[in-house]
Amino acid sequence: MRRLSVAAFALAALTSTTATSQAQTNWAGPYVGADVGWAFGQSQTQQSTVFSPVGYFALSSVPAISKAGAQKVSPNGFMGGLHAGYDLQFGSVVAGLLVEFGALDLSASSSATATYPCCAPTGFTVRNKVSTDWFASFRPRVGFAFGNFLPYLTGGLTLTNLQTNFTFTDTFATASQTAKKTTNRFGWSVGSGIEYAMNNNWSFKGEYLYTDFGRVRDSGSGLTAFTPPIAFPTNIYHYAADLQVHAIRVGFSYRFTAPTPPPAAPVVAAPPPPPPAAAKQMFIVFFEFDKSSLTADGRRVVDAAAAAFKQGRSSIAIAGYTDLAGTQQYNLALSKRRADRVKAALVQDGVVASAITESWHGKENPRVPTADGVREPQNRRVEINM
């Protein structure tokens, strides 16, 4: 039974320590930082040209053009930039907004060749190219904090300049047709990540982000470099491209959070003059936050209490207390360690151990009433009554 009790006590102390660490992590406030990573793009490009000159192209050539003009490209490359944001924290829930801007260096091309059924071995070649070079993003995010970790989900709008270049080259009539288009495209992004706080200001994260920029379509007309020139009643050039991006990134942030102020110096009650034998006397030993070791001032108070006991007292009652930060289980264990430490110091000063009675308390009976979770130096104490 004793082993089970010790194990249960240790587990409770570990759980309480984790909860206390969680309470000390502050994710709220503004922050700035940077990210770097690699983006894996996927794009489906398509182009087709329809002609209707009499006696020039057979209609059977149109499917061949459509098939050769549909190509998949994979524009992969570096992704990195700067970000800024602001978070609010409600207990363990963290929610906020961030904006970022940076480089998105994607580029890829493909080509295909087909022959005309009417005029083999002559035919045509199509070339498709898709690229980007920057991005901007505006996204909310929400996460659940535990300890120093913050796993989160994010999603919102992302903007890029999608650049497309389509070329059709005919080898039968030595003709070519080119279409270039640069357009700023809004897309939607979703992703997830996890952030780790090194301290109140610096944090590091890893993140996955998926973005879909949709599809760009356009059309034009006009073939060039025919020899001799030929006028066509119908000459329409269609092209389209889409872009999806998978990005894996790492980054860091600096939070403009006010540093936690150092604990106030413990207030030590000066030992009063020796009272009459019948009068009750109390000494108070104060402790630093989350500590059970005696300070120099605390040791002097214990020495004074031991001296007072030797002037005719028969018993001493000591009671350990904590402030209202942390959990009840953790605070009970902490107040017991404080009471045990004071008792050991009294015995070291010559007080008989059998004359000492000991008790300890969690968040009960604060010397200075505060809200739950507030650190208060005067509540971190051991009272010595005799």
Buried (B, 14 or more C-beta within 10 A) or exposed (E): EEEEEEEEBEEBBEEBBBBBEBBBBBBBBEBBBBBBBEBBBBBBBBBBBBBEEEEBBEEEBBEBBBEBBBBEBEBBBEBBBEBBBBBEBEEBEBBBBBBBEBBBBBBBBBEBEBBBBBBEEEBBBBBBBBBBEBBBBEBEBEBEBBBBBBBBEBBBEBBBBBBBBBBBBBBBBEBBBBBEBEEEBEBBBBBBBEBEBEEBBBBBBBBBBBBBBEBBEBEBEEBEEBEEEEEBEEBBBBBBBBBBBBBBBBBBBEBEBEEEEEBEEBEBBEBEEEEEEEEEBEBBBBBBBBBBEBBEBBBBBBBBBBBBBEEEBEEBBBBBBBBBBBBBBBBBBBBBBBBBBBBBBBBEBEBEEEBBEBEBBBBEEBBEEBEEEEBBBBBBBBBBBB
